[in-house]
Amino acid sequence: MVERKNVLFLCTGNSARSILAEGLLQHLGGARYQAFSAGSKPAGAPHRGALAILAEKGIDTGFAHSKSWDVFASPAAPQMDLIITVCGNAAGEVCPVWPGHPNNAHWGIDDPAAASGEDAIRTAFATAYARLHRRVSAFLALEGDDIITKMDAIRTIGDME
């Protein structure tokens, strides 16, 4: 049996996109990957829209809590094999950068938590979920278990809609 690889999804608030990505990778690829998420400025709690779409898709939300990336910087933290930032490009967000980690990729997703009004929030979270689902599925379809040899392909996944 191959040892599971640790993947950390980073965004700013760790309340929406990174929570969705963590849930998706854990749900779809939990046999091969251990997913984590964190934020540079955690919101304190997952957005209700993120929890709602995950539950609607049959993904357990018991894992979900907003936390600082400092949790993963301590010596006692699990060693990450891959770090993926999921903050948006269009809104001019400043993405957190994990210093000194060569295995990183950017899969920009507009922040669904920025939507206002029930219909807009639901649509924004459904769109973010669908895009992340396609990207996580493409990641899981990559052959082999060596992340380093797949880095170009992993980075290209960020260009998918």
VMD Tcl script that builds the backbone (N, CA, C; Angstrom):
set m [mol new atoms 483]
animate dup $m
set s [atomselect $m all]
$s set {name element resname resid chain x y z} {
  {N N MET 1 A 0.836 -1.181 0.000}
  {CA C MET 1 A 0.000 0.000 0.000}
  {C C MET 1 A 0.884 1.249 0.000}
  {N N VAL 2 A 0.506 2.213 -0.823}
  {CA C VAL 2 A 1.248 3.460 -0.932}
  {C C VAL 2 A 0.839 4.395 0.205}
  {N N GLU 3 A 1.830 5.063 0.779}
  {CA C GLU 3 A 1.549 6.019 1.851}
  {C C GLU 3 A 0.785 7.212 1.283}
  {N N ARG 4 A -0.231 7.640 2.012}
  {CA C ARG 4 A -1.025 8.786 1.557}
  {C C ARG 4 A -0.183 10.053 1.582}
  {N N LYS 5 A -0.388 10.890 0.576}
  {CA C LYS 5 A 0.302 12.174 0.473}
  {C C LYS 5 A -0.543 13.245 1.145}
  {N N ASN 6 A 0.107 14.198 1.791}
  {CA C ASN 6 A -0.579 15.309 2.462}
  {C C ASN 6 A -0.679 16.509 1.530}
  {N N VAL 7 A -1.905 17.012 1.363}
  {CA C VAL 7 A -2.162 18.169 0.504}
  {C C VAL 7 A -2.838 19.248 1.341}
  {N N LEU 8 A -2.273 20.453 1.305}
  {CA C LEU 8 A -2.824 21.591 2.037}
  {C C LEU 8 A -3.393 22.599 1.049}
  {N N PHE 9 A -4.674 22.940 1.214}
  {CA C PHE 9 A -5.320 23.976 0.412}
  {C C PHE 9 A -5.325 25.264 1.224}
  {N N LEU 10 A -4.809 26.334 0.628}
  {CA C LEU 10 A -4.721 27.625 1.311}
  {C C LEU 10 A -5.560 28.681 0.606}
  {N N CYS 11 A -6.219 29.495 1.392}
  {CA C CYS 11 A -6.827 30.728 0.897}
  {C C CYS 11 A -6.724 31.743 2.025}
  {N N THR 12 A -7.428 32.809 1.902}
  {CA C THR 12 A -7.307 33.852 2.915}
  {C C THR 12 A -8.088 33.502 4.174}
  {N N GLY 13 A -9.403 33.299 4.045}
  {CA C GLY 13 A -10.265 33.123 5.214}
  {C C GLY 13 A -10.486 31.705 5.682}
  {N N ASN 14 A -10.124 30.708 4.868}
  {CA C ASN 14 A -10.378 29.304 5.198}
  {C C ASN 14 A -11.819 29.104 5.652}
  {N N SER 15 A -12.737 29.666 4.871}
  {CA C SER 15 A -14.153 29.496 5.198}
  {C C SER 15 A -14.958 28.989 4.016}
  {N N ALA 16 A -14.402 29.059 2.813}
  {CA C ALA 16 A -15.184 28.698 1.637}
  {C C ALA 16 A -14.381 27.803 0.684}
  {N N ARG 17 A -13.560 28.398 -0.174}
  {CA C ARG 17 A -12.872 27.640 -1.224}
  {C C ARG 17 A -11.965 26.542 -0.692}
  {N N SER 18 A -11.117 26.867 0.260}
  {CA C SER 18 A -10.193 25.849 0.773}
  {C C SER 18 A -10.943 24.755 1.526}
  {N N ILE 19 A -12.047 25.111 2.167}
  {CA C ILE 19 A -12.888 24.108 2.842}
  {C C ILE 19 A -13.517 23.178 1.800}
  {N N LEU 20 A -14.032 23.758 0.696}
  {CA C LEU 20 A -14.609 22.941 -0.378}
  {C C LEU 20 A -13.560 21.993 -0.953}
  {N N ALA 21 A -12.362 22.520 -1.231}
  {CA C ALA 21 A -11.301 21.702 -1.813}
  {C C ALA 21 A -10.873 20.584 -0.869}
  {N N GLU 22 A -10.734 20.904 0.405}
  {CA C GLU 22 A -10.368 19.882 1.392}
  {C C GLU 22 A -11.415 18.777 1.421}
  {N N GLY 23 A -12.678 19.157 1.490}
  {CA C GLY 23 A -13.750 18.169 1.531}
  {C C GLY 23 A -13.791 17.304 0.286}
  {N N LEU 24 A -13.625 17.929 -0.877}
  {CA C LEU 24 A -13.646 17.181 -2.136}
  {C C LEU 24 A -12.496 16.186 -2.229}
  {N N LEU 25 A -11.276 16.633 -1.941}
  {CA C LEU 25 A -10.136 15.717 -2.055}
  {C C LEU 25 A -10.244 14.588 -1.043}
  {N N GLN 26 A -10.669 14.899 0.160}
  {CA C GLN 26 A -10.806 13.852 1.169}
  {C C GLN 26 A -11.877 12.845 0.747}
  {N N HIS 27 A -12.979 13.354 0.205}
  {CA C HIS 27 A -14.103 12.500 -0.202}
  {C C HIS 27 A -13.750 11.643 -1.425}
  {N N LEU 28 A -13.144 12.262 -2.424}
  {CA C LEU 28 A -12.873 11.561 -3.682}
  {C C LEU 28 A -11.547 10.808 -3.688}
  {N N GLY 29 A -10.572 11.292 -2.935}
  {CA C GLY 29 A -9.243 10.695 -3.010}
  {C C GLY 29 A -8.645 10.318 -1.686}
  {N N GLY 30 A -9.490 10.078 -0.698}
  {CA C GLY 30 A -9.024 9.802 0.655}
  {C C GLY 30 A -8.144 8.576 0.800}
  {N N ALA 31 A -8.209 7.661 -0.157}
  {CA C ALA 31 A -7.354 6.482 -0.088}
  {C C ALA 31 A -5.910 6.832 -0.448}
  {N N ARG 32 A -5.730 7.876 -1.268}
  {CA C ARG 32 A -4.391 8.263 -1.729}
  {C C ARG 32 A -3.874 9.541 -1.087}
  {N N TYR 33 A -4.797 10.393 -0.644}
  {CA C TYR 33 A -4.404 11.711 -0.139}
  {C C TYR 33 A -5.093 12.032 1.170}
  {N N GLN 34 A -4.375 12.738 2.033}
  {CA C GLN 34 A -4.945 13.316 3.249}
  {C C GLN 34 A -5.029 14.808 2.986}
  {N N ALA 35 A -6.241 15.344 2.989}
  {CA C ALA 35 A -6.442 16.755 2.673}
  {C C ALA 35 A -6.521 17.594 3.940}
  {N N PHE 36 A -5.997 18.811 3.838}
  {CA C PHE 36 A -6.039 19.794 4.912}
  {C C PHE 36 A -6.360 21.143 4.283}
  {N N SER 37 A -6.804 22.086 5.107}
  {CA C SER 37 A -6.996 23.450 4.618}
  {C C SER 37 A -6.676 24.430 5.732}
  {N N ALA 38 A -6.345 25.655 5.319}
  {CA C ALA 38 A -6.032 26.714 6.281}
  {C C ALA 38 A -6.095 28.051 5.564}
  {N N GLY 39 A -6.019 29.116 6.360}
  {CA C GLY 39 A -6.052 30.455 5.789}
  {C C GLY 39 A -5.035 31.364 6.440}
  {N N SER 40 A -4.628 32.383 5.695}
  {CA C SER 40 A -3.682 33.352 6.245}
  {C C SER 40 A -4.373 34.294 7.228}
  {N N LYS 41 A -5.674 34.508 7.046}
  {CA C LYS 41 A -6.480 35.317 7.967}
  {C C LYS 41 A -7.806 34.596 8.174}
  {N N PRO 42 A -7.821 33.532 8.974}
  {CA C PRO 42 A -9.020 32.700 9.095}
  {C C PRO 42 A -10.247 33.477 9.560}
  {N N ALA 43 A -11.379 33.130 8.963}
  {CA C ALA 43 A -12.648 33.806 9.248}
  {C C ALA 43 A -13.237 33.399 10.591}
  {N N GLY 44 A -12.784 32.283 11.135}
  {CA C GLY 44 A -13.297 31.839 12.428}
  {C C GLY 44 A -14.281 30.696 12.338}
  {N N ALA 45 A -14.969 30.582 11.201}
  {CA C ALA 45 A -15.934 29.497 10.999}
  {C C ALA 45 A -16.142 29.305 9.502}
  {N N PRO 46 A -16.455 28.082 9.080}
  {CA C PRO 46 A -16.780 27.860 7.672}
  {C C PRO 46 A -18.050 28.630 7.291}
  {N N HIS 47 A -18.098 29.096 6.065}
  {CA C HIS 47 A -19.280 29.789 5.551}
  {C C HIS 47 A -20.426 28.779 5.441}
  {N N ARG 48 A -21.607 29.207 5.793}
  {CA C ARG 48 A -22.771 28.306 5.730}
  {C C ARG 48 A -23.007 27.803 4.304}
  {N N GLY 49 A -22.644 28.609 3.297}
  {CA C GLY 49 A -22.789 28.184 1.905}
  {C C GLY 49 A -21.886 27.010 1.566}
  {N N ALA 50 A -20.677 26.997 2.115}
  {CA C ALA 50 A -19.748 25.886 1.891}
  {C C ALA 50 A -20.277 24.617 2.541}
  {N N LEU 51 A -20.736 24.750 3.769}
  {CA C LEU 51 A -21.276 23.583 4.478}
  {C C LEU 51 A -22.516 23.048 3.772}
  {N N ALA 52 A -23.354 23.947 3.271}
  {CA C ALA 52 A -24.593 23.532 2.607}
  {C C ALA 52 A -24.316 22.758 1.325}
  {N N ILE 53 A -23.404 23.257 0.477}
  {CA C ILE 53 A -23.142 22.572 -0.792}
  {C C ILE 53 A -22.445 21.236 -0.560}
  {N N LEU 54 A -21.550 21.165 0.413}
  {CA C LEU 54 A -20.903 19.885 0.716}
  {C C LEU 54 A -21.929 18.867 1.203}
  {N N ALA 55 A -22.796 19.278 2.111}
  {CA C ALA 55 A -23.826 18.369 2.623}
  {C C ALA 55 A -24.764 17.932 1.504}
  {N N GLU 56 A -25.125 18.866 0.635}
  {CA C GLU 56 A -26.008 18.557 -0.498}
  {C C GLU 56 A -25.389 17.503 -1.411}
  {N N LYS 57 A -24.064 17.521 -1.535}
  {CA C LYS 57 A -23.348 16.576 -2.398}
  {C C LYS 57 A -22.964 15.293 -1.661}
  {N N GLY 58 A -23.397 15.153 -0.416}
  {CA C GLY 58 A -23.133 13.928 0.333}
  {C C GLY 58 A -21.752 13.858 0.960}
  {N N ILE 59 A -21.112 14.994 1.135}
  {CA C ILE 59 A -19.774 15.038 1.734}
  {C C ILE 59 A -19.902 15.451 3.193}
  {N N ASP 60 A -19.377 14.616 4.066}
  {CA C ASP 60 A -19.419 14.889 5.503}
  {C C ASP 60 A -18.700 16.201 5.799}
  {N N THR 61 A -19.299 17.025 6.638}
  {CA C THR 61 A -18.708 18.329 6.970}
  {C C THR 61 A -18.086 18.358 8.368}
  {N N GLY 62 A -17.991 17.207 9.006}
  {CA C GLY 62 A -17.430 17.154 10.354}
  {C C GLY 62 A -15.991 17.645 10.433}
  {N N PHE 63 A -15.268 17.592 9.328}
  {CA C PHE 63 A -13.865 18.027 9.289}
  {C C PHE 63 A -13.737 19.548 9.310}
  {N N ALA 64 A -14.783 20.242 8.907}
  {CA C ALA 64 A -14.684 21.661 8.543}
  {C C ALA 64 A -14.587 22.592 9.743}
  {N N HIS 65 A -13.473 23.263 9.842}
  {CA C HIS 65 A -13.335 24.386 10.763}
  {C C HIS 65 A -12.259 25.322 10.216}
  {N N SER 66 A -12.467 26.602 10.420}
  {CA C SER 66 A -11.565 27.623 9.905}
  {C C SER 66 A -10.355 27.731 10.830}
  {N N LYS 67 A -9.164 27.632 10.239}
  {CA C LYS 67 A -7.951 27.660 11.057}
  {C C LYS 67 A -6.837 28.410 10.339}
  {N N SER 68 A -5.896 28.856 11.119}
  {CA C SER 68 A -4.748 29.576 10.582}
  {C C SER 68 A -3.733 28.599 10.003}
  {N N TRP 69 A -3.047 29.062 9.010}
  {CA C TRP 69 A -1.985 28.235 8.443}
  {C C TRP 69 A -0.828 28.050 9.413}
  {N N ASP 70 A -0.801 28.847 10.487}
  {CA C ASP 70 A 0.215 28.670 11.526}
  {C C ASP 70 A 0.177 27.259 12.110}
  {N N VAL 71 A -1.006 26.654 12.111}
  {CA C VAL 71 A -1.172 25.285 12.615}
  {C C VAL 71 A -0.227 24.336 11.876}
  {N N PHE 72 A -0.025 24.592 10.576}
  {CA C PHE 72 A 0.781 23.688 9.755}
  {C C PHE 72 A 2.245 24.112 9.659}
  {N N ALA 73 A 2.594 25.214 10.310}
  {CA C ALA 73 A 3.980 25.685 10.310}
  {C C ALA 73 A 4.766 25.155 11.503}
  {N N SER 74 A 4.076 24.564 12.460}
  {CA C SER 74 A 4.764 24.072 13.654}
  {C C SER 74 A 5.509 22.771 13.342}
  {N N PRO 75 A 6.563 22.495 14.095}
  {CA C PRO 75 A 7.325 21.265 13.876}
  {C C PRO 75 A 6.493 19.994 14.080}
  {N N ALA 76 A 5.446 20.079 14.887}
  {CA C ALA 76 A 4.614 18.907 15.158}
  {C C ALA 76 A 3.572 18.656 14.066}
  {N N ALA 77 A 3.423 19.584 13.144}
  {CA C ALA 77 A 2.409 19.464 12.086}
  {C C ALA 77 A 2.819 18.409 11.065}
  {N N PRO 78 A 1.837 17.828 10.389}
  {CA C PRO 78 A 2.179 16.892 9.319}
  {C C PRO 78 A 2.978 17.601 8.219}
  {N N GLN 79 A 3.918 16.907 7.640}
  {CA C GLN 79 A 4.719 17.452 6.536}
  {C C GLN 79 A 3.866 17.438 5.271}
  {N N MET 80 A 3.756 18.592 4.609}
  {CA C MET 80 A 2.946 18.685 3.402}
  {C C MET 80 A 3.747 18.263 2.177}
  {N N ASP 81 A 3.106 17.465 1.325}
  {CA C ASP 81 A 3.711 17.057 0.061}
  {C C ASP 81 A 3.368 18.036 -1.056}
  {N N LEU 82 A 2.236 18.724 -0.906}
  {CA C LEU 82 A 1.769 19.652 -1.926}
  {C C LEU 82 A 0.934 20.736 -1.265}
  {N N ILE 83 A 1.128 21.978 -1.714}
  {CA C ILE 83 A 0.331 23.102 -1.230}
  {C C ILE 83 A -0.324 23.759 -2.435}
  {N N ILE 84 A -1.653 23.912 -2.367}
  {CA C ILE 84 A -2.418 24.512 -3.461}
  {C C ILE 84 A -3.162 25.728 -2.932}
  {N N THR 85 A -2.899 26.895 -3.526}
  {CA C THR 85 A -3.662 28.089 -3.173}
  {C C THR 85 A -4.896 28.146 -4.071}
  {N N VAL 86 A -6.018 28.547 -3.488}
  {CA C VAL 86 A -7.282 28.582 -4.236}
  {C C VAL 86 A -7.933 29.961 -4.214}
  {N N CYS 87 A -7.189 30.987 -3.787}
  {CA C CYS 87 A -7.774 32.332 -3.756}
  {C C CYS 87 A -7.970 32.839 -5.183}
  {N N GLY 88 A -8.896 33.794 -5.311}
  {CA C GLY 88 A -9.314 34.267 -6.627}
  {C C GLY 88 A -8.331 35.197 -7.293}
  {N N ASN 89 A -8.445 35.252 -8.606}
  {CA C ASN 89 A -7.589 36.124 -9.400}
  {C C ASN 89 A -8.286 37.448 -9.707}
  {N N ALA 90 A -9.563 37.387 -10.010}
  {CA C ALA 90 A -10.294 38.548 -10.509}
  {C C ALA 90 A -10.435 39.657 -9.471}
  {N N ALA 91 A -10.589 39.307 -8.221}
  {CA C ALA 91 A -10.844 40.304 -7.182}
  {C C ALA 91 A -9.571 40.964 -6.660}
  {N N GLY 92 A -8.428 40.610 -7.230}
  {CA C GLY 92 A -7.174 41.200 -6.783}
  {C C GLY 92 A -6.781 40.766 -5.387}
  {N N GLU 93 A -7.227 39.581 -4.986}
  {CA C GLU 93 A -6.884 39.068 -3.658}
  {C C GLU 93 A -5.387 38.821 -3.556}
  {N N VAL 94 A -4.868 38.990 -2.385}
  {CA C VAL 94 A -3.486 38.629 -2.117}
  {C C VAL 94 A -3.502 37.202 -1.593}
  {N N CYS 95 A -2.895 36.310 -2.360}
  {CA C CYS 95 A -2.862 34.900 -1.976}
  {C C CYS 95 A -1.770 34.673 -0.944}
  {N N PRO 96 A -2.040 33.827 0.033}
  {CA C PRO 96 A -0.964 33.486 0.959}
  {C C PRO 96 A 0.124 32.695 0.236}
  {N N VAL 97 A 1.339 32.917 0.628}
  {CA C VAL 97 A 2.470 32.195 0.049}
  {C C VAL 97 A 3.112 31.389 1.160}
  {N N TRP 98 A 3.301 30.107 0.919}
  {CA C TRP 98 A 3.947 29.244 1.897}
  {C C TRP 98 A 5.442 29.293 1.626}
  {N N PRO 99 A 6.220 29.927 2.495}
  {CA C PRO 99 A 7.641 30.117 2.226}
  {C C PRO 99 A 8.412 28.799 2.150}
  {N N GLY 100 A 9.296 28.741 1.163}
  {CA C GLY 100 A 10.230 27.629 1.078}
  {C C GLY 100 A 9.658 26.304 0.635}
  {N N HIS 101 A 8.447 26.278 0.108}
  {CA C HIS 101 A 7.859 25.004 -0.307}
  {C C HIS 101 A 7.800 24.943 -1.826}
  {N N PRO 102 A 8.606 24.069 -2.440}
  {CA C PRO 102 A 8.670 24.029 -3.899}
  {C C PRO 102 A 7.456 23.382 -4.568}
  {N N ASN 103 A 6.783 22.499 -3.888}
  {CA C ASN 103 A 5.654 21.785 -4.483}
  {C C ASN 103 A 4.369 22.553 -4.222}
  {N N ASN 104 A 4.156 23.586 -5.040}
  {CA C ASN 104 A 2.950 24.378 -4.864}
  {C C ASN 104 A 2.328 24.685 -6.212}
  {N N ALA 105 A 1.030 24.917 -6.177}
  {CA C ALA 105 A 0.279 25.256 -7.385}
  {C C ALA 105 A -0.794 26.256 -6.998}
  {N N HIS 106 A -1.297 26.968 -8.001}
  {CA C HIS 106 A -2.376 27.926 -7.770}
  {C C HIS 106 A -3.574 27.522 -8.621}
  {N N TRP 107 A -4.706 27.281 -7.952}
  {CA C TRP 107 A -5.961 26.951 -8.622}
  {C C TRP 107 A -6.967 28.043 -8.270}
  {N N GLY 108 A -6.807 29.228 -8.810}
  {CA C GLY 108 A -7.639 30.367 -8.450}
  {C C GLY 108 A -9.129 30.150 -8.656}
  {N N ILE 109 A -9.893 30.470 -7.639}
  {CA C ILE 109 A -11.361 30.390 -7.656}
  {C C ILE 109 A -11.873 31.690 -7.041}
  {N N ASP 110 A -12.813 32.342 -7.722}
  {CA C ASP 110 A -13.404 33.549 -7.134}
  {C C ASP 110 A -14.096 33.192 -5.826}
  {N N ASP 111 A -14.060 34.112 -4.888}
  {CA C ASP 111 A -14.575 33.852 -3.543}
  {C C ASP 111 A -16.099 33.846 -3.519}
  {N N PRO 112 A -16.713 32.687 -3.315}
  {CA C PRO 112 A -18.177 32.643 -3.252}
  {C C PRO 112 A -18.725 33.348 -2.018}
  {N N ALA 113 A -17.899 33.494 -0.991}
  {CA C ALA 113 A -18.342 34.172 0.232}
  {C C ALA 113 A -18.554 35.666 0.003}
  {N N ALA 114 A -18.064 36.186 -1.115}
  {CA C ALA 114 A -18.244 37.605 -1.424}
  {C C ALA 114 A -19.627 37.901 -2.003}
  {N N ALA 115 A -20.371 36.858 -2.362}
  {CA C ALA 115 A -21.714 37.045 -2.931}
  {C C ALA 115 A -22.676 37.519 -1.851}
  {N N SER 116 A -23.706 38.242 -2.274}
  {CA C SER 116 A -24.728 38.676 -1.317}
  {C C SER 116 A -26.106 38.352 -1.884}
  {N N GLY 117 A -27.019 38.026 -0.995}
  {CA C GLY 117 A -28.353 37.590 -1.390}
  {C C GLY 117 A -28.380 36.078 -1.510}
  {N N GLU 118 A -29.423 35.465 -1.025}
  {CA C GLU 118 A -29.495 33.998 -0.956}
  {C C GLU 118 A -29.256 33.319 -2.302}
  {N N ASP 119 A -29.927 33.788 -3.361}
  {CA C ASP 119 A -29.759 33.159 -4.675}
  {C C ASP 119 A -28.331 33.304 -5.185}
  {N N ALA 120 A -27.763 34.485 -5.024}
  {CA C ALA 120 A -26.391 34.723 -5.483}
  {C C ALA 120 A -25.393 33.881 -4.699}
  {N N ILE 121 A -25.606 33.747 -3.407}
  {CA C ILE 121 A -24.715 32.926 -2.575}
  {C C ILE 121 A -24.782 31.469 -3.011}
  {N N ARG 122 A -25.983 30.965 -3.199}
  {CA C ARG 122 A -26.152 29.567 -3.620}
  {C C ARG 122 A -25.474 29.323 -4.974}
  {N N THR 123 A -25.692 30.240 -5.911}
  {CA C THR 123 A -25.088 30.112 -7.241}
  {C C THR 123 A -23.568 30.187 -7.158}
  {N N ALA 124 A -23.051 31.115 -6.379}
  {CA C ALA 124 A -21.598 31.273 -6.245}
  {C C ALA 124 A -20.955 30.022 -5.652}
  {N N PHE 125 A -21.578 29.443 -4.641}
  {CA C PHE 125 A -21.014 28.233 -4.038}
  {C C PHE 125 A -21.148 27.030 -4.960}
  {N N ALA 126 A -22.243 26.936 -5.710}
  {CA C ALA 126 A -22.405 25.843 -6.674}
  {C C ALA 126 A -21.340 25.943 -7.766}
  {N N THR 127 A -21.054 27.160 -8.226}
  {CA C THR 127 A -20.035 27.373 -9.254}
  {C C THR 127 A -18.647 27.023 -8.722}
  {N N ALA 128 A -18.315 27.499 -7.545}
  {CA C ALA 128 A -17.009 27.201 -6.945}
  {C C ALA 128 A -16.848 25.701 -6.729}
  {N N TYR 129 A -17.901 25.056 -6.227}
  {CA C TYR 129 A -17.860 23.611 -6.001}
  {C C TYR 129 A -17.604 22.882 -7.321}
  {N N ALA 130 A -18.347 23.244 -8.369}
  {CA C ALA 130 A -18.213 22.562 -9.662}
  {C C ALA 130 A -16.800 22.716 -10.220}
  {N N ARG 131 A -16.250 23.910 -10.134}
  {CA C ARG 131 A -14.887 24.135 -10.640}
  {C C ARG 131 A -13.860 23.343 -9.836}
  {N N LEU 132 A -13.994 23.364 -8.534}
  {CA C LEU 132 A -13.064 22.597 -7.702}
  {C C LEU 132 A -13.235 21.103 -7.908}
  {N N HIS 133 A -14.458 20.644 -8.117}
  {CA C HIS 133 A -14.699 19.220 -8.379}
  {C C HIS 133 A -13.964 18.797 -9.651}
  {N N ARG 134 A -14.057 19.604 -10.714}
  {CA C ARG 134 A -13.351 19.278 -11.960}
  {C C ARG 134 A -11.841 19.241 -11.735}
  {N N ARG 135 A -11.332 20.188 -10.974}
  {CA C ARG 135 A -9.887 20.252 -10.749}
  {C C ARG 135 A -9.398 19.104 -9.867}
  {N N VAL 136 A -10.108 18.811 -8.809}
  {CA C VAL 136 A -9.723 17.693 -7.939}
  {C C VAL 136 A -9.808 16.383 -8.720}
  {N N SER 137 A -10.843 16.218 -9.529}
  {CA C SER 137 A -10.976 15.001 -10.346}
  {C C SER 137 A -9.818 14.876 -11.328}
  {N N ALA 138 A -9.421 15.983 -11.962}
  {CA C ALA 138 A -8.283 15.963 -12.885}
  {C C ALA 138 A -6.994 15.616 -12.139}
  {N N PHE 139 A -6.830 16.153 -10.947}
  {CA C PHE 139 A -5.667 15.846 -10.112}
  {C C PHE 139 A -5.622 14.349 -9.796}
  {N N LEU 140 A -6.757 13.797 -9.419}
  {CA C LEU 140 A -6.808 12.379 -9.064}
  {C C LEU 140 A -6.590 11.473 -10.273}
  {N N ALA 141 A -6.858 11.977 -11.473}
  {CA C ALA 141 A -6.678 11.186 -12.690}
  {C C ALA 141 A -5.220 11.128 -13.143}
  {N N LEU 142 A -4.367 11.970 -12.577}
  {CA C LEU 142 A -2.951 11.947 -12.949}
  {C C LEU 142 A -2.332 10.623 -12.520}
  {N N GLU 143 A -1.529 10.067 -13.392}
  {CA C GLU 143 A -0.879 8.781 -13.125}
  {C C GLU 143 A 0.277 8.935 -12.148}
  {N N GLY 144 A 0.497 7.902 -11.359}
  {CA C GLY 144 A 1.649 7.853 -10.471}
  {C C GLY 144 A 1.405 8.519 -9.133}
  {N N ASP 145 A 2.284 8.216 -8.200}
  {CA C ASP 145 A 2.155 8.740 -6.847}
  {C C ASP 145 A 3.219 9.776 -6.498}
  {N N ASP 146 A 4.147 10.028 -7.412}
  {CA C ASP 146 A 5.215 10.983 -7.134}
  {C C ASP 146 A 4.763 12.387 -7.525}
  {N N ILE 147 A 4.475 13.204 -6.539}
  {CA C ILE 147 A 3.966 14.557 -6.786}
  {C C ILE 147 A 4.977 15.398 -7.561}
  {N N ILE 148 A 6.243 15.259 -7.275}
  {CA C ILE 148 A 7.262 16.089 -7.924}
  {C C ILE 148 A 7.223 15.920 -9.439}
  {N N THR 149 A 7.069 14.698 -9.924}
  {CA C THR 149 A 7.051 14.471 -11.374}
  {C C THR 149 A 5.751 14.956 -12.014}
  {N N LYS 150 A 4.740 15.229 -11.212}
  {CA C LYS 150 A 3.447 15.683 -11.739}
  {C C LYS 150 A 3.226 17.186 -11.574}
  {N N MET 151 A 4.209 17.926 -11.094}
  {CA C MET 151 A 3.983 19.332 -10.751}
  {C C MET 151 A 3.536 20.188 -11.932}
  {N N ASP 152 A 4.098 19.989 -13.121}
  {CA C ASP 152 A 3.654 20.790 -14.269}
  {C C ASP 152 A 2.180 20.546 -14.548}
  {N N ALA 153 A 1.774 19.292 -14.514}
  {CA C ALA 153 A 0.362 18.961 -14.758}
  {C C ALA 153 A -0.533 19.502 -13.648}
  {N N ILE 154 A -0.073 19.421 -12.414}
  {CA C ILE 154 A -0.859 19.923 -11.280}
  {C C ILE 154 A -1.053 21.433 -11.412}
  {N N ARG 155 A -0.017 22.131 -11.823}
  {CA C ARG 155 A -0.140 23.585 -12.000}
  {C C ARG 155 A -1.077 23.929 -13.154}
  {N N THR 156 A -1.044 23.148 -14.225}
  {CA C THR 156 A -1.910 23.384 -15.377}
  {C C THR 156 A -3.381 23.200 -15.020}
  {N N ILE 157 A -3.670 22.335 -14.077}
  {CA C ILE 157 A -5.056 22.117 -13.646}
  {C C ILE 157 A -5.682 23.432 -13.190}
  {N N GLY 158 A -4.886 24.326 -12.647}
  {CA C GLY 158 A -5.390 25.618 -12.201}
  {C C GLY 158 A -5.960 26.476 -13.317}
  {N N ASP 159 A -5.660 26.136 -14.570}
  {CA C ASP 159 A -6.195 26.883 -15.714}
  {C C ASP 159 A -7.575 26.393 -16.135}
  {N N MET 160 A -8.020 25.280 -15.563}
  {CA C MET 160 A -9.338 24.733 -15.918}
  {C C MET 160 A -10.445 25.623 -15.373}
  {N N GLU 161 A -11.547 25.665 -16.080}
  {CA C GLU 161 A -12.734 26.388 -15.581}
  {C C GLU 161 A -13.433 25.587 -14.536}
}
mol reanalyze $m
mol bondsrecalc $m
mol representation Tube
mol addrep $m
